[in-house]
C-alpha cells in the first residue's frame, strides 16, 4: 500500500467551526458519486502506476516533502470534478473551500493520508 502525504490550507470562514466540523459538513452535502469520482482520481495520481513516472509530482514532492492542494486543484481532471455545480453548491452551503473537500475525500481513502494537522 502506498501512502502519499498531501497538504493544503483549510480556510475557516467561521471562527466557530473547527476543521473537523468543516470536513464533516462537506461530507454531508457533497454528492457521493462526485466524492467517489474525485477520490478515484486522487488515488490514481498517487498510485504505484502513476507516481513513479510523473515527473511533475515527483519534483514537487521532493521540493516540499508533500504536494500542496493548490497544485492538485489545478489538474484538469480534478478541476472538472470540483467545478461541477453540485460540488460548488456543497462548498457554498458549508462555507468551505476545496481544501476541506480534498481533506474530506482523502479521509475516506485507503491509500492516501492527510498530515497530522488535517491539512
Biopython code that builds the backbone (N, CA, C, O; Angstrom):
import numpy as np
from Bio.PDB.StructureBuilder import StructureBuilder

atoms = [
    (1, "UNK", "N", (0.842, -1.173, 0.000)),
    (1, "UNK", "CA", (0.000, 0.000, 0.000)),
    (1, "UNK", "C", (0.890, 1.240, 0.000)),
    (1, "UNK", "O", (1.845, 1.337, 0.771)),
    (2, "UNK", "N", (0.564, 2.171, -0.865)),
    (2, "UNK", "CA", (1.327, 3.415, -0.942)),
    (2, "UNK", "C", (0.603, 4.483, -0.131)),
    (2, "UNK", "O", (-0.609, 4.660, -0.254)),
    (3, "UNK", "N", (1.351, 5.178, 0.684)),
    (3, "UNK", "CA", (0.776, 6.283, 1.447)),
    (3, "UNK", "C", (1.408, 7.565, 0.952)),
    (3, "UNK", "O", (2.625, 7.739, 1.020)),
    (4, "UNK", "N", (0.585, 8.449, 0.460)),
    (4, "UNK", "CA", (1.064, 9.735, -0.026)),
    (4, "UNK", "C", (0.632, 10.811, 0.957)),
    (4, "UNK", "O", (-0.453, 10.740, 1.536)),
    (5, "UNK", "N", (1.469, 11.783, 1.135)),
    (5, "UNK", "CA", (1.158, 12.878, 2.050)),
    (5, "UNK", "C", (0.839, 14.116, 1.229)),
    (5, "UNK", "O", (1.665, 14.566, 0.434)),
    (6, "UNK", "N", (-0.334, 14.659, 1.413)),
    (6, "UNK", "CA", (-0.712, 15.879, 0.718)),
    (6, "UNK", "C", (-1.011, 16.944, 1.755)),
    (6, "UNK", "O", (-1.373, 16.634, 2.890)),
    (7, "UNK", "N", (-0.861, 18.175, 1.368)),
    (7, "UNK", "CA", (-1.045, 19.248, 2.324)),
    (7, "UNK", "C", (-1.699, 20.442, 1.653)),
    (7, "UNK", "O", (-1.462, 20.703, 0.474)),
    (8, "UNK", "N", (-2.496, 21.146, 2.377)),
    (8, "UNK", "CA", (-3.154, 22.341, 1.869)),
    (8, "UNK", "C", (-3.574, 23.213, 3.020)),
    (8, "UNK", "O", (-3.184, 22.976, 4.164)),
    (9, "UNK", "N", (-4.348, 24.196, 2.734)),
    (9, "UNK", "CA", (-4.817, 25.103, 3.771)),
    (9, "UNK", "C", (-6.323, 24.986, 3.879)),
    (9, "UNK", "O", (-7.031, 25.126, 2.882)),
    (10, "UNK", "N", (-6.819, 24.731, 5.076)),
    (10, "UNK", "CA", (-8.254, 24.740, 5.304)),
    (10, "UNK", "C", (-8.609, 26.133, 5.779)),
    (10, "UNK", "O", (-8.293, 26.534, 6.899)),
    (11, "UNK", "N", (-9.269, 26.852, 4.905)),
    (11, "UNK", "CA", (-9.630, 28.221, 5.233)),
    (11, "UNK", "C", (-10.924, 28.184, 6.039)),
    (11, "UNK", "O", (-11.980, 27.835, 5.511)),
    (12, "UNK", "N", (-10.843, 28.537, 7.294)),
    (12, "UNK", "CA", (-12.009, 28.502, 8.158)),
    (12, "UNK", "C", (-12.706, 29.850, 8.095)),
    (12, "UNK", "O", (-12.219, 30.832, 8.655)),
    (13, "UNK", "N", (-13.838, 29.899, 7.420)),
    (13, "UNK", "CA", (-14.552, 31.156, 7.235)),
    (13, "UNK", "C", (-15.346, 31.557, 8.470)),
    (13, "UNK", "O", (-15.729, 32.718, 8.611)),
    (14, "UNK", "N", (-15.591, 30.630, 9.342)),
    (14, "UNK", "CA", (-16.289, 30.942, 10.577)),
    (14, "UNK", "C", (-15.397, 30.528, 11.732)),
    (14, "UNK", "O", (-14.972, 29.375, 11.811)),
    (15, "UNK", "N", (-15.114, 31.446, 12.612)),
    (15, "UNK", "CA", (-14.204, 31.159, 13.719)),
    (15, "UNK", "C", (-14.759, 30.095, 14.654)),
    (15, "UNK", "O", (-14.002, 29.501, 15.422)),
    (16, "UNK", "N", (-16.047, 29.845, 14.609)),
    (16, "UNK", "CA", (-16.665, 28.875, 15.498)),
    (16, "UNK", "C", (-16.647, 27.457, 14.946)),
    (16, "UNK", "O", (-17.040, 26.520, 15.641)),
    (17, "UNK", "N", (-16.204, 27.287, 13.722)),
    (17, "UNK", "CA", (-16.223, 25.972, 13.093)),
    (17, "UNK", "C", (-14.799, 25.417, 13.042)),
    (17, "UNK", "O", (-13.904, 26.030, 12.462)),
    (18, "UNK", "N", (-14.605, 24.268, 13.646)),
    (18, "UNK", "CA", (-13.290, 23.633, 13.620)),
    (18, "UNK", "C", (-13.063, 22.987, 12.256)),
    (18, "UNK", "O", (-14.000, 22.816, 11.477)),
    (19, "UNK", "N", (-11.825, 22.635, 11.981)),
    (19, "UNK", "CA", (-11.516, 21.943, 10.713)),
    (19, "UNK", "C", (-12.289, 20.646, 10.610)),
    (19, "UNK", "O", (-12.827, 20.322, 9.551)),
    (20, "UNK", "N", (-12.348, 19.903, 11.702)),
    (20, "UNK", "CA", (-13.048, 18.617, 11.692)),
    (20, "UNK", "C", (-14.528, 18.829, 11.376)),
    (20, "UNK", "O", (-15.105, 18.088, 10.580)),
    (21, "UNK", "N", (-15.133, 19.818, 11.983)),
    (21, "UNK", "CA", (-16.541, 20.124, 11.734)),
    (21, "UNK", "C", (-16.756, 20.536, 10.282)),
    (21, "UNK", "O", (-17.745, 20.141, 9.665)),
    (22, "UNK", "N", (-15.838, 21.324, 9.736)),
    (22, "UNK", "CA", (-15.944, 21.750, 8.349)),
    (22, "UNK", "C", (-15.892, 20.541, 7.421)),
    (22, "UNK", "O", (-16.670, 20.448, 6.472)),
    (23, "UNK", "N", (-14.984, 19.625, 7.694)),
    (23, "UNK", "CA", (-14.850, 18.416, 6.877)),
    (23, "UNK", "C", (-16.128, 17.585, 6.957)),
    (23, "UNK", "O", (-16.604, 17.073, 5.944)),
    (24, "UNK", "N", (-16.683, 17.451, 8.162)),
    (24, "UNK", "CA", (-17.939, 16.697, 8.320)),
    (24, "UNK", "C", (-19.070, 17.335, 7.523)),
    (24, "UNK", "O", (-19.872, 16.633, 6.907)),
    (25, "UNK", "N", (-19.134, 18.650, 7.532)),
    (25, "UNK", "CA", (-20.185, 19.344, 6.780)),
    (25, "UNK", "C", (-20.028, 19.126, 5.283)),
    (25, "UNK", "O", (-21.013, 18.915, 4.576)),
    (26, "UNK", "N", (-18.792, 19.175, 4.800)),
    (26, "UNK", "CA", (-18.561, 18.940, 3.371)),
    (26, "UNK", "C", (-19.017, 17.537, 3.006)),
    (26, "UNK", "O", (-19.675, 17.352, 1.983)),
    (27, "UNK", "N", (-18.676, 16.538, 3.830)),
    (27, "UNK", "CA", (-19.088, 15.160, 3.550)),
    (27, "UNK", "C", (-20.607, 15.018, 3.554)),
    (27, "UNK", "O", (-21.162, 14.231, 2.787)),
    (28, "UNK", "N", (-21.265, 15.762, 4.398)),
    (28, "UNK", "CA", (-22.724, 15.684, 4.485)),
    (28, "UNK", "C", (-23.397, 16.188, 3.211)),
    (28, "UNK", "O", (-24.387, 15.610, 2.763)),
    (29, "UNK", "N", (-22.874, 17.251, 2.632)),
    (29, "UNK", "CA", (-23.537, 17.890, 1.492)),
    (29, "UNK", "C", (-22.939, 17.554, 0.135)),
    (29, "UNK", "O", (-23.552, 17.848, -0.892)),
    (30, "UNK", "N", (-21.781, 16.959, 0.105)),
    (30, "UNK", "CA", (-21.137, 16.626, -1.167)),
    (30, "UNK", "C", (-21.789, 15.371, -1.757)),
    (30, "UNK", "O", (-21.914, 14.366, -1.057)),
    (31, "UNK", "N", (-22.201, 15.405, -3.016)),
    (31, "UNK", "CA", (-22.805, 14.222, -3.635)),
    (31, "UNK", "C", (-21.821, 13.051, -3.630)),
    (31, "UNK", "O", (-20.658, 13.205, -4.005)),
    (32, "UNK", "N", (-22.293, 11.896, -3.208)),
    (32, "UNK", "CA", (-21.425, 10.732, -3.054)),
    (32, "UNK", "C", (-20.776, 10.298, -4.367)),
    (32, "UNK", "O", (-19.619, 9.878, -4.370)),
    (33, "UNK", "N", (-21.499, 10.391, -5.479)),
    (33, "UNK", "CA", (-20.917, 9.980, -6.756)),
    (33, "UNK", "C", (-19.734, 10.879, -7.146)),
    (33, "UNK", "O", (-18.730, 10.396, -7.670)),
    (34, "UNK", "N", (-19.859, 12.172, -6.891)),
    (34, "UNK", "CA", (-18.765, 13.091, -7.208)),
    (34, "UNK", "C", (-17.596, 12.899, -6.247)),
    (34, "UNK", "O", (-16.431, 13.011, -6.629)),
    (35, "UNK", "N", (-17.927, 12.614, -5.012)),
    (35, "UNK", "CA", (-16.910, 12.335, -3.997)),
    (35, "UNK", "C", (-16.081, 11.115, -4.421)),
    (35, "UNK", "O", (-14.852, 11.136, -4.352)),
    (36, "UNK", "N", (-16.763, 10.060, -4.857)),
    (36, "UNK", "CA", (-16.083, 8.841, -5.304)),
    (36, "UNK", "C", (-15.237, 9.104, -6.546)),
    (36, "UNK", "O", (-14.132, 8.578, -6.676)),
    (37, "UNK", "N", (-15.756, 9.910, -7.443)),
    (37, "UNK", "CA", (-15.016, 10.237, -8.668)),
    (37, "UNK", "C", (-13.725, 10.995, -8.328)),
    (37, "UNK", "O", (-12.664, 10.706, -8.880)),
    (38, "UNK", "N", (-13.828, 11.961, -7.421)),
    (38, "UNK", "CA", (-12.649, 12.725, -7.011)),
    (38, "UNK", "C", (-11.653, 11.832, -6.286)),
    (38, "UNK", "O", (-10.452, 11.920, -6.538)),
    (39, "UNK", "N", (-12.130, 10.977, -5.393)),
    (39, "UNK", "CA", (-11.239, 10.069, -4.674)),
    (39, "UNK", "C", (-10.529, 9.126, -5.639)),
    (39, "UNK", "O", (-9.327, 8.894, -5.514)),
    (40, "UNK", "N", (-11.259, 8.594, -6.583)),
    (40, "UNK", "CA", (-10.668, 7.702, -7.575)),
    (40, "UNK", "C", (-9.556, 8.399, -8.351)),
    (40, "UNK", "O", (-8.500, 7.816, -8.599)),
    (41, "UNK", "N", (-9.800, 9.644, -8.730)),
    (41, "UNK", "CA", (-8.797, 10.403, -9.479)),
    (41, "UNK", "C", (-7.563, 10.674, -8.617)),
    (41, "UNK", "O", (-6.434, 10.510, -9.079)),
    (42, "UNK", "N", (-7.776, 11.087, -7.372)),
    (42, "UNK", "CA", (-6.644, 11.358, -6.479)),
    (42, "UNK", "C", (-5.839, 10.089, -6.213)),
    (42, "UNK", "O", (-4.608, 10.121, -6.210)),
    (43, "UNK", "N", (-6.529, 8.979, -5.989)),
    (43, "UNK", "CA", (-5.818, 7.715, -5.744)),
    (43, "UNK", "C", (-5.026, 7.291, -6.976)),
    (43, "UNK", "O", (-3.935, 6.738, -6.841)),
    (44, "UNK", "N", (-5.549, 7.537, -8.164)),
    (44, "UNK", "CA", (-4.779, 7.219, -9.370)),
    (44, "UNK", "C", (-3.506, 8.055, -9.426)),
    (44, "UNK", "O", (-2.428, 7.518, -9.680)),
    (45, "UNK", "N", (-3.615, 9.359, -9.194)),
    (45, "UNK", "CA", (-2.434, 10.223, -9.269)),
    (45, "UNK", "C", (-1.324, 9.755, -8.336)),
    (45, "UNK", "O", (-0.143, 9.869, -8.665)),
    (46, "UNK", "N", (-1.704, 9.225, -7.163)),
    (46, "UNK", "CA", (-0.706, 8.780, -6.186)),
    (46, "UNK", "C", (-0.452, 7.278, -6.236)),
    (46, "UNK", "O", (0.210, 6.734, -5.352)),
    (47, "UNK", "N", (-0.961, 6.614, -7.241)),
    (47, "UNK", "CA", (-0.823, 5.159, -7.337)),
    (47, "UNK", "C", (0.590, 4.755, -7.726)),
    (47, "UNK", "O", (1.372, 5.554, -8.241)),
    (48, "UNK", "N", (0.890, 3.492, -7.464)),
    (48, "UNK", "CA", (2.187, 2.931, -7.835)),
    (48, "UNK", "C", (2.358, 2.894, -9.352)),
    (48, "UNK", "O", (3.481, 2.800, -9.847)),
    (49, "UNK", "N", (1.273, 2.966, -10.077)),
    (49, "UNK", "CA", (1.319, 3.002, -11.535)),
    (49, "UNK", "C", (1.721, 4.379, -12.042)),
    (49, "UNK", "O", (2.538, 4.487, -12.956)),
    (50, "UNK", "N", (1.159, 5.427, -11.463)),
    (50, "UNK", "CA", (1.370, 6.775, -11.956)),
    (50, "UNK", "C", (2.548, 7.505, -11.304)),
    (50, "UNK", "O", (3.362, 8.115, -11.998)),
    (51, "UNK", "N", (2.637, 7.445, -10.001)),
    (51, "UNK", "CA", (3.600, 8.271, -9.272)),
    (51, "UNK", "C", (5.058, 8.087, -9.717)),
    (51, "UNK", "O", (5.764, 9.084, -9.871)),
    (52, "UNK", "N", (5.532, 6.867, -9.927)),
    (52, "UNK", "CA", (6.934, 6.717, -10.340)),
    (52, "UNK", "C", (7.274, 7.356, -11.686)),
    (52, "UNK", "O", (8.436, 7.668, -11.951)),
    (53, "UNK", "N", (6.258, 7.552, -12.540)),
    (53, "UNK", "CA", (6.520, 8.090, -13.870)),
    (53, "UNK", "C", (6.127, 9.559, -14.020)),
    (53, "UNK", "O", (6.361, 10.155, -15.071)),
    (54, "UNK", "N", (5.540, 10.142, -12.993)),
    (54, "UNK", "CA", (5.064, 11.518, -13.074)),
    (54, "UNK", "C", (6.155, 12.472, -12.583)),
    (54, "UNK", "O", (6.351, 12.648, -11.381)),
    (55, "UNK", "N", (6.851, 13.075, -13.525)),
    (55, "UNK", "CA", (7.981, 13.948, -13.192)),
    (55, "UNK", "C", (7.550, 15.172, -12.403)),
    (55, "UNK", "O", (8.236, 15.573, -11.462)),
    (56, "UNK", "N", (6.425, 15.772, -12.772)),
    (56, "UNK", "CA", (5.937, 16.962, -12.075)),
    (56, "UNK", "C", (5.679, 16.657, -10.596)),
    (56, "UNK", "O", (6.151, 17.375, -9.715)),
    (57, "UNK", "N", (4.933, 15.595, -10.337)),
    (57, "UNK", "CA", (4.615, 15.250, -8.950)),
    (57, "UNK", "C", (5.870, 14.919, -8.158)),
    (57, "UNK", "O", (6.017, 15.347, -7.013)),
    (58, "UNK", "N", (6.762, 14.166, -8.757)),
    (58, "UNK", "CA", (7.999, 13.801, -8.056)),
    (58, "UNK", "C", (8.847, 15.026, -7.728)),
    (58, "UNK", "O", (9.442, 15.103, -6.654)),
    (59, "UNK", "N", (8.902, 15.976, -8.648)),
    (59, "UNK", "CA", (9.668, 17.203, -8.399)),
    (59, "UNK", "C", (9.050, 17.995, -7.255)),
    (59, "UNK", "O", (9.762, 18.466, -6.368)),
    (60, "UNK", "N", (7.721, 18.143, -7.272)),
    (60, "UNK", "CA", (7.027, 18.887, -6.218)),
    (60, "UNK", "C", (7.177, 18.206, -4.862)),
    (60, "UNK", "O", (7.430, 18.866, -3.854)),
    (61, "UNK", "N", (7.022, 16.892, -4.841)),
    (61, "UNK", "CA", (7.123, 16.158, -3.579)),
    (61, "UNK", "C", (8.542, 16.245, -3.025)),
    (61, "UNK", "O", (8.727, 16.414, -1.820)),
    (62, "UNK", "N", (9.534, 16.131, -3.890)),
    (62, "UNK", "CA", (10.915, 16.226, -3.394)),
    (62, "UNK", "C", (11.249, 17.657, -2.957)),
    (62, "UNK", "O", (12.081, 17.856, -2.072)),
    (63, "UNK", "N", (10.610, 18.643, -3.568)),
    (63, "UNK", "CA", (10.848, 20.041, -3.208)),
    (63, "UNK", "C", (10.204, 20.408, -1.871)),
    (63, "UNK", "O", (10.823, 21.084, -1.048)),
    (64, "UNK", "N", (8.957, 19.961, -1.651)),
    (64, "UNK", "CA", (8.205, 20.358, -0.462)),
    (64, "UNK", "C", (8.052, 19.252, 0.578)),
    (64, "UNK", "O", (7.686, 19.546, 1.716)),
    (65, "UNK", "N", (8.311, 18.016, 0.239)),
    (65, "UNK", "CA", (8.035, 16.837, 1.070)),
    (65, "UNK", "C", (6.548, 16.506, 1.119)),
    (65, "UNK", "O", (6.134, 15.603, 1.845)),
    (66, "UNK", "N", (5.770, 17.216, 0.370)),
    (66, "UNK", "CA", (4.340, 16.964, 0.244)),
    (66, "UNK", "C", (3.876, 17.612, -1.050)),
    (66, "UNK", "O", (4.654, 18.288, -1.723)),
    (67, "UNK", "N", (2.619, 17.409, -1.396)),
    (67, "UNK", "CA", (2.069, 18.018, -2.600)),
    (67, "UNK", "C", (0.967, 18.984, -2.188)),
    (67, "UNK", "O", (-0.061, 18.551, -1.667)),
    (68, "UNK", "N", (1.156, 20.283, -2.407)),
    (68, "UNK", "CA", (0.154, 21.267, -1.977)),
    (68, "UNK", "C", (-1.185, 21.089, -2.700)),
    (68, "UNK", "O", (-1.223, 20.739, -3.879)),
    (69, "UNK", "N", (-2.278, 21.335, -1.979)),
    (69, "UNK", "CA", (-3.603, 21.244, -2.582)),
    (69, "UNK", "C", (-3.724, 22.171, -3.781)),
    (69, "UNK", "O", (-4.421, 21.837, -4.740)),
    (70, "UNK", "N", (-3.070, 23.315, -3.757)),
    (70, "UNK", "CA", (-3.199, 24.256, -4.882)),
    (70, "UNK", "C", (-2.717, 23.613, -6.176)),
    (70, "UNK", "O", (-3.246, 23.910, -7.247)),
    (71, "UNK", "N", (-1.721, 22.735, -6.090)),
    (71, "UNK", "CA", (-1.255, 22.028, -7.285)),
    (71, "UNK", "C", (-2.269, 20.978, -7.718)),
    (71, "UNK", "O", (-2.580, 20.856, -8.903)),
    (72, "UNK", "N", (-2.777, 20.231, -6.766)),
    (72, "UNK", "CA", (-3.767, 19.200, -7.079)),
    (72, "UNK", "C", (-5.008, 19.835, -7.703)),
    (72, "UNK", "O", (-5.567, 19.314, -8.668)),
    (73, "UNK", "N", (-5.423, 20.955, -7.144)),
    (73, "UNK", "CA", (-6.609, 21.667, -7.622)),
    (73, "UNK", "C", (-6.455, 22.115, -9.077)),
    (73, "UNK", "O", (-7.455, 22.297, -9.772)),
    (74, "UNK", "N", (-5.230, 22.295, -9.540)),
    (74, "UNK", "CA", (-5.001, 22.793, -10.898)),
    (74, "UNK", "C", (-5.057, 21.698, -11.972)),
    (74, "UNK", "O", (-5.123, 22.018, -13.159)),
    (75, "UNK", "N", (-5.032, 20.437, -11.590)),
    (75, "UNK", "CA", (-5.039, 19.358, -12.574)),
    (75, "UNK", "C", (-6.397, 19.284, -13.266)),
    (75, "UNK", "O", (-7.441, 19.411, -12.627)),
    (76, "UNK", "N", (-6.367, 19.080, -14.560)),
    (76, "UNK", "CA", (-7.577, 19.151, -15.382)),
    (76, "UNK", "C", (-8.701, 18.238, -14.899)),
    (76, "UNK", "O", (-9.836, 18.691, -14.753)),
    (77, "UNK", "N", (-8.410, 16.972, -14.650)),
    (77, "UNK", "CA", (-9.481, 16.051, -14.256)),
    (77, "UNK", "C", (-10.029, 16.366, -12.871)),
    (77, "UNK", "O", (-11.205, 16.123, -12.603)),
    (78, "UNK", "N", (-9.202, 16.898, -11.997)),
    (78, "UNK", "CA", (-9.676, 17.329, -10.677)),
    (78, "UNK", "C", (-10.536, 18.577, -10.833)),
    (78, "UNK", "O", (-11.593, 18.690, -10.212)),
    (79, "UNK", "N", (-10.082, 19.513, -11.663)),
    (79, "UNK", "CA", (-10.860, 20.739, -11.912)),
    (79, "UNK", "C", (-12.250, 20.411, -12.462)),
    (79, "UNK", "O", (-13.238, 21.046, -12.095)),
    (80, "UNK", "N", (-12.312, 19.412, -13.344)),
    (80, "UNK", "CA", (-13.610, 19.033, -13.910)),
    (80, "UNK", "C", (-14.592, 18.612, -12.820)),
    (80, "UNK", "O", (-15.779, 18.926, -12.903)),
    (81, "UNK", "N", (-14.111, 17.908, -11.804)),
    (81, "UNK", "CA", (-14.984, 17.469, -10.714)),
    (81, "UNK", "C", (-15.353, 18.636, -9.812)),
    (81, "UNK", "O", (-16.528, 18.837, -9.504)),
    (82, "UNK", "N", (-14.353, 19.409, -9.386)),
    (82, "UNK", "CA", (-14.644, 20.455, -8.395)),
    (82, "UNK", "C", (-15.386, 21.648, -8.985)),
    (82, "UNK", "O", (-15.915, 22.472, -8.239)),
    (83, "UNK", "N", (-15.434, 21.752, -10.301)),
    (83, "UNK", "CA", (-16.172, 22.850, -10.918)),
    (83, "UNK", "C", (-17.629, 22.492, -11.211)),
    (83, "UNK", "O", (-18.395, 23.333, -11.682)),
    (84, "UNK", "N", (-18.006, 21.256, -10.935)),
    (84, "UNK", "CA", (-19.401, 20.869, -11.146)),
    (84, "UNK", "C", (-20.284, 21.620, -10.165)),
    (84, "UNK", "O", (-19.891, 21.879, -9.027)),
    (85, "UNK", "N", (-21.458, 21.960, -10.610)),
    (85, "UNK", "CA", (-22.361, 22.781, -9.792)),
    (85, "UNK", "C", (-22.720, 22.096, -8.473)),
    (85, "UNK", "O", (-22.855, 22.772, -7.454)),
    (86, "UNK", "N", (-22.878, 20.768, -8.470)),
    (86, "UNK", "CA", (-23.209, 20.061, -7.231)),
    (86, "UNK", "C", (-22.118, 20.256, -6.177)),
    (86, "UNK", "O", (-22.410, 20.462, -4.999)),
    (87, "UNK", "N", (-20.869, 20.188, -6.611)),
    (87, "UNK", "CA", (-19.744, 20.359, -5.691)),
    (87, "UNK", "C", (-19.672, 21.810, -5.237)),
    (87, "UNK", "O", (-19.515, 22.084, -4.047)),
    (88, "UNK", "N", (-19.784, 22.725, -6.164)),
    (88, "UNK", "CA", (-19.718, 24.153, -5.810)),
    (88, "UNK", "C", (-20.842, 24.527, -4.854)),
    (88, "UNK", "O", (-20.639, 25.327, -3.941)),
    (89, "UNK", "N", (-22.028, 23.952, -5.057)),
    (89, "UNK", "CA", (-23.153, 24.216, -4.160)),
    (89, "UNK", "C", (-22.869, 23.670, -2.764)),
    (89, "UNK", "O", (-23.169, 24.326, -1.766)),
    (90, "UNK", "N", (-22.296, 22.481, -2.692)),
    (90, "UNK", "CA", (-21.955, 21.901, -1.382)),
    (90, "UNK", "C", (-20.931, 22.761, -0.658)),
    (90, "UNK", "O", (-21.037, 22.967, 0.551)),
    (91, "UNK", "N", (-19.947, 23.261, -1.380)),
    (91, "UNK", "CA", (-18.929, 24.113, -0.756)),
    (91, "UNK", "C", (-19.534, 25.441, -0.296)),
    (91, "UNK", "O", (-19.202, 25.937, 0.781)),
    (92, "UNK", "N", (-20.413, 26.009, -1.105)),
    (92, "UNK", "CA", (-21.074, 27.259, -0.689)),
    (92, "UNK", "C", (-21.943, 27.023, 0.544)),
    (92, "UNK", "O", (-21.940, 27.815, 1.487)),
    (93, "UNK", "N", (-22.675, 25.931, 0.515)),
    (93, "UNK", "CA", (-23.593, 25.634, 1.622)),
    (93, "UNK", "C", (-22.844, 25.422, 2.933)),
    (93, "UNK", "O", (-23.336, 25.790, 3.999)),
    (94, "UNK", "N", (-21.664, 24.834, 2.855)),
    (94, "UNK", "CA", (-20.884, 24.556, 4.065)),
    (94, "UNK", "C", (-19.874, 25.654, 4.365)),
    (94, "UNK", "O", (-19.144, 25.583, 5.354)),
    (95, "UNK", "N", (-19.835, 26.674, 3.505)),
    (95, "UNK", "CA", (-18.883, 27.777, 3.655)),
    (95, "UNK", "C", (-17.452, 27.241, 3.753)),
    (95, "UNK", "O", (-16.661, 27.673, 4.593)),
    (96, "UNK", "N", (-17.148, 26.294, 2.876)),
    (96, "UNK", "CA", (-15.845, 25.633, 2.863)),
    (96, "UNK", "C", (-15.108, 25.933, 1.571)),
    (96, "UNK", "O", (-15.662, 26.526, 0.645)),
    (97, "UNK", "N", (-13.863, 25.520, 1.523)),
    (97, "UNK", "CA", (-13.077, 25.666, 0.303)),
    (97, "UNK", "C", (-12.698, 24.289, -0.222)),
    (97, "UNK", "O", (-13.049, 23.271, 0.374)),
    (98, "UNK", "N", (-11.979, 24.261, -1.341)),
    (98, "UNK", "CA", (-11.629, 22.968, -1.936)),
    (98, "UNK", "C", (-10.682, 22.176, -1.053)),
    (98, "UNK", "O", (-10.671, 20.948, -1.137)),
    (99, "UNK", "N", (-9.890, 22.822, -0.212)),
    (99, "UNK", "CA", (-9.001, 22.086, 0.695)),
    (99, "UNK", "C", (-9.828, 21.227, 1.649)),
    (99, "UNK", "O", (-9.450, 20.093, 1.943)),
    (100, "UNK", "N", (-10.940, 21.751, 2.129)),
    (100, "UNK", "CA", (-11.822, 20.971, 3.005)),
    (100, "UNK", "C", (-12.413, 19.787, 2.239)),
    (100, "UNK", "O", (-12.550, 18.693, 2.786)),
    (101, "UNK", "N", (-12.759, 20.010, 0.980)),
    (101, "UNK", "CA", (-13.283, 18.929, 0.144)),
    (101, "UNK", "C", (-12.229, 17.840, -0.029)),
    (101, "UNK", "O", (-12.520, 16.658, 0.158)),
    (102, "UNK", "N", (-11.002, 18.234, -0.386)),
    (102, "UNK", "CA", (-9.924, 17.250, -0.543)),
    (102, "UNK", "C", (-9.688, 16.491, 0.758)),
    (102, "UNK", "O", (-9.534, 15.270, 0.745)),
    (103, "UNK", "N", (-9.660, 17.202, 1.873)),
    (103, "UNK", "CA", (-9.437, 16.554, 3.171)),
    (103, "UNK", "C", (-10.538, 15.544, 3.454)),
    (103, "UNK", "O", (-10.264, 14.430, 3.902)),
    (104, "UNK", "N", (-11.792, 15.932, 3.191)),
    (104, "UNK", "CA", (-12.920, 15.042, 3.429)),
    (104, "UNK", "C", (-12.817, 13.780, 2.576)),
    (104, "UNK", "O", (-13.059, 12.674, 3.059)),
    (105, "UNK", "N", (-12.463, 13.953, 1.324)),
    (105, "UNK", "CA", (-12.356, 12.815, 0.407)),
    (105, "UNK", "C", (-11.161, 11.932, 0.777)),
    (105, "UNK", "O", (-11.274, 10.706, 0.778)),
    (106, "UNK", "N", (-10.034, 12.542, 1.086)),
    (106, "UNK", "CA", (-8.830, 11.776, 1.417)),
    (106, "UNK", "C", (-9.029, 10.966, 2.694)),
    (106, "UNK", "O", (-8.459, 9.883, 2.832)),
    (107, "UNK", "N", (-9.818, 11.469, 3.616)),
    (107, "UNK", "CA", (-10.090, 10.716, 4.846)),
    (107, "UNK", "C", (-10.758, 9.377, 4.563)),
    (107, "UNK", "O", (-10.657, 8.450, 5.366)),
    (108, "UNK", "N", (-11.439, 9.272, 3.426)),
    (108, "UNK", "CA", (-12.103, 8.020, 3.052)),
    (108, "UNK", "C", (-11.180, 7.055, 2.301)),
    (108, "UNK", "O", (-11.554, 5.912, 2.037)),
    (109, "UNK", "N", (-9.998, 7.510, 1.965)),
    (109, "UNK", "CA", (-9.080, 6.707, 1.155)),
    (109, "UNK", "C", (-8.347, 5.660, 1.988)),
    (109, "UNK", "O", (-8.065, 5.858, 3.170)),
    (110, "UNK", "N", (-8.051, 4.543, 1.335)),
    (110, "UNK", "CA", (-7.239, 3.501, 1.970)),
    (110, "UNK", "C", (-5.758, 3.679, 1.651)),
    (110, "UNK", "O", (-4.910, 3.075, 2.307)),
    (111, "UNK", "N", (-5.433, 4.507, 0.644)),
    (111, "UNK", "CA", (-4.025, 4.671, 0.274)),
    (111, "UNK", "C", (-3.485, 6.073, 0.498)),
    (111, "UNK", "O", (-2.269, 6.266, 0.529)),
    (112, "UNK", "N", (-4.367, 7.057, 0.654)),
    (112, "UNK", "CA", (-3.911, 8.428, 0.886)),
    (112, "UNK", "C", (-4.134, 8.805, 2.335)),
    (112, "UNK", "O", (-5.124, 8.398, 2.943)),
    (113, "UNK", "N", (-3.228, 9.574, 2.885)),
    (113, "UNK", "CA", (-3.340, 10.027, 4.268)),
    (113, "UNK", "C", (-3.078, 11.524, 4.331)),
    (113, "UNK", "O", (-2.248, 12.053, 3.592)),
    (114, "UNK", "N", (-3.793, 12.198, 5.220)),
    (114, "UNK", "CA", (-3.544, 13.602, 5.467)),
    (114, "UNK", "C", (-2.411, 13.723, 6.476)),
    (114, "UNK", "O", (-2.132, 12.792, 7.232)),
    (115, "UNK", "N", (-1.770, 14.871, 6.476)),
    (115, "UNK", "CA", (-0.775, 15.110, 7.509)),
    (115, "UNK", "C", (-1.475, 15.192, 8.864)),
    (115, "UNK", "O", (-2.696, 15.331, 8.921)),
    (116, "UNK", "N", (-0.729, 15.109, 9.926)),
    (116, "UNK", "CA", (-1.304, 15.042, 11.270)),
    (116, "UNK", "C", (-2.195, 16.246, 11.607)),
    (116, "UNK", "O", (-3.065, 16.144, 12.472)),
    (117, "UNK", "N", (-1.988, 17.366, 10.940)),
    (117, "UNK", "CA", (-2.783, 18.562, 11.238)),
    (117, "UNK", "C", (-3.996, 18.693, 10.319)),
    (117, "UNK", "O", (-4.578, 19.773, 10.217)),
    (118, "UNK", "N", (-4.383, 17.602, 9.648)),
    (118, "UNK", "CA", (-5.538, 17.564, 8.751)),
    (118, "UNK", "C", (-5.439, 18.542, 7.602)),
    (118, "UNK", "O", (-6.447, 19.035, 7.096)),
    (119, "UNK", "N", (-4.210, 18.815, 7.197)),
    (119, "UNK", "CA", (-4.019, 19.712, 6.054)),
    (119, "UNK", "C", (-3.229, 18.986, 4.996)),
    (119, "UNK", "O", (-2.949, 19.552, 3.939)),
]
sb = StructureBuilder()
sb.init_structure("model")
sb.init_model(0)
sb.init_chain("A")
sb.init_seg("    ")
for serial, (resi, resn, name, xyz) in enumerate(atoms, 1):
    if name == "N":
        sb.init_residue(resn, " ", resi, " ")
    sb.init_atom(name, np.array(xyz, "f"), 0.0, 1.0, " ", f" {name:<3s}", serial, name[0])
structure = sb.get_structure()
